Every structure is written in structure tokens, then in C-alpha cells.
Amino acid sequence: MLEGVRPAQLKPKTLLLKPKDVLRTPSVRATLEIYSASEQPPPLHVAEPPLASNLASTLLLKPTDELRTPSVLAPMPDTRPSWFKAKAPGGPGSRYAELRDSIDSSKLNTVCDEAACPNAGECWEGGTATIMLLGDSCTRGCRFCNVKTDLKPPAADPDEPLEAAMAVASWGVDYIVLTSVDRDDMADGGSAHFAKTVRLLKELQPSILVECLVSDYAGASAPVEAVATCGLDVYAHNIETVERLQRSVRDPRATYAQSLLQLKRAKAASKDAPRPILTKTSLMLGLGETRDELRRAMFDLRQNGVDVVTFGQYLRPTERHLSVVEYVHPDVFEELREEAEDFGFEYCASGPMVRSSYKAGEFYLEALLKKKRAAGDVEVAFG
């Protein structure tokens, strides 16, 4: 039990697990550390001050707890729930159609297409787009991701930063997410490529909000600093899942501690940026994580300066990827959103269909305007 926290202080939704509760993990080789009531868990990665009593996790697993270990070959849940519905793309003359034509006529890759995202119609129609720099082949192989892998992908196109900036400026979108495959074959992980794209785009369209969703750069600090100070508005890097499931879900070269460190470095480097930036991360649900593990992740993220977090349901892209452990009910996503706000995040988007860059512009702008309104900077009415 966390120091200074008594069971009577907890909200009903943070009650202790009972022996029949199940802890699930998407790996056949996962290990579980079991603690009795007289033992203490290992220390966190960061110094842990006392938590607010209504948020503290008091989970101590008992030896009778069952461990489920689904894998790529594990059976899927029987049916997909009715709440998974995506808005159909707009027809001819719509904003979606215009973006579709522009992207198809260019050499740009979009994560919307490469990752088979179900929200492309809604996002593009709402003025948010996500393009993928540095090619379409990743040097890593995460078990959840549908992007193709290649240990030696083609060299990055030196003309891509200008071409991407010109194309995005012509779209008239309000918010752009720039992401990329992992490029461990490049000395700087492609960070200079990112920074150049952002600077050119801001020159062409100063009002556009730019989010960069980047890799962990293999733990190097210089690439993080280069991107965090290039003029972007949001520095995003996804931890993807809770600490226990990292090796089961992500490529072995990606770790929980390394991702936290890079997010912390980005926030620290932003003091030298042209304008204040937000840091952001995302987690997938339905892979066997527990509520207490999610609370621990939120605590760790806030301790490392992360401002924005999103939660979405993991959906298996093909039969070659990890099976879904469970479909998480929308009520749970709403509870997590409320808990994230209690933890002090600037904003949390949480829902079954939420993805890292799902309607990012609208979410970001609404949160930003609410903050300004609360500070008395601007009068805004929300319906």
C-alpha cells in the first residue's frame, strides 16, 4: 500500500482487487511479480511524493490471482461491441475529398492510410491531418503496428521537408500532425528532417498549429532538443502501454523508462523554444492492463512533465498482430479522463475510437481556449 494512504480514503472505483480478479498480458513469456501485504513493490523510476488520497493505488496482488497471456495467436473476443462506429468520409466537394485528392497527387505518406486508421474521414473533415515523414518503412517491429518494417529502408528524400510544407500549407488545415516511422539507420533518427519541415511550414503558414509525434531516438538527447526547439506547438511521443506490458507490445529497443526520459527532456528543452510547447503521449487500452497500472502510468507521466494524455482502444490491424484482450467500455474511458484531470494533465482525450492524433486540432484548440478563458485572456462560449 502506498505510504500515507488508507483504504477508507479511496473512491469506490479504486477498490482493492479481489482474488478472482484477472491480470492479463499480451505475451506468452511475461512474468508477474507477486507481493504479499507485508512486502513492498520496487521503487518508481522517479521520486514519489505522497499522492492525493483519492487517486492512490493500493493494489497488492495475491498468489491466487490468475495471469492470462494472450498472444498473436490468441483467440479474439467473440464480437466487437456496438460502440465502435466511425464517421463515413465526406463525398465529392467535401474537405475530405479535397485532401484525398491532394495527398494522392503528391508523394506524401499519411499515417491515416499506412496504419489503416478508422477516423480519417472525421479528422480530415474537421481540419486535422497527419502525414508521415521519412518514408513508409520502419526499422522497428512493434506487435501492434501495421506499418511495414525494413532494417535498411530507402534514404530519406532531402526535398521532402519543402514539399511537405508546401503541400500542407495548400490544404488550409488548422492543425497538422507530423509523424514518422522509426529511423534507427539515421545518425540523428531523422530529427533534423523534422525540424526543417516545421520551420518551413511555419514560414509558409504562421498560424498553423504543428504537432510532432516522434520516436524515442534510441535514448539520444540531441535529437529531442532539436525537435523541441524548432518552433512546433506540441511534442508528442507515445509510451503506448503500461510499464509491465512494454516488452510484450513494443519493439525491444523501446522501453518505458527511455520514453519517460525523452518526454522529460523535451519539456526541459522547451524553455529555449520560440514559444511554450505542450508535451503529449498516448496509451492503448484492451491489452491486459489494470486500472492501477494506468494510474501509475499517469503518475509517472506527470512527474516527467507531460501535459496531455490520450487513451484509445487497441484494435488488431491484421491476424499477424496481437489479439485484443478485451474491449474496454466507454464508461471506463470517461472515468480515466476524469482521473487524468485530477492528476493535473492540461488535457485528456479518452474514448474507444480515440487515437494519438484523433481530431487533435479540435481537442487542442478547445483545451487551449478554455485555459485562456479561465485566465481571463479571452471570452469564449462553448455549446
Secondary structure, DSSP 8 states (H G I E B T S, - for coil): --TT--GGGS-GGG----TT-EEE-S-TT-------TTS-----SS------TTT-------TT-EEE---TTS---SS--TT--------TTSHHHHHHHHHHHSS-EEHHHHTT-TTHHHHHHTTEEEEEES-S-BS---TT--S-B-SS-----TTHHHHHHHHHHHHT-SEEEEEE---TTSTTTTHHHHHHHHHHHHHH-TT-EEEEE---GGG-HHHHHHHHTTT-SEEE---BS-GGGHHHHS-TT--HHHHHHHHHHHHHHGGGSSS--EEEEEEEESSS--HHHHHHHHHHHHHTT--EEEEEE---SSTTS--------HHHHHHHHHHHHHHT-SEEEESTT--TTTTHHHHHHHHHHHHHHHTTS------
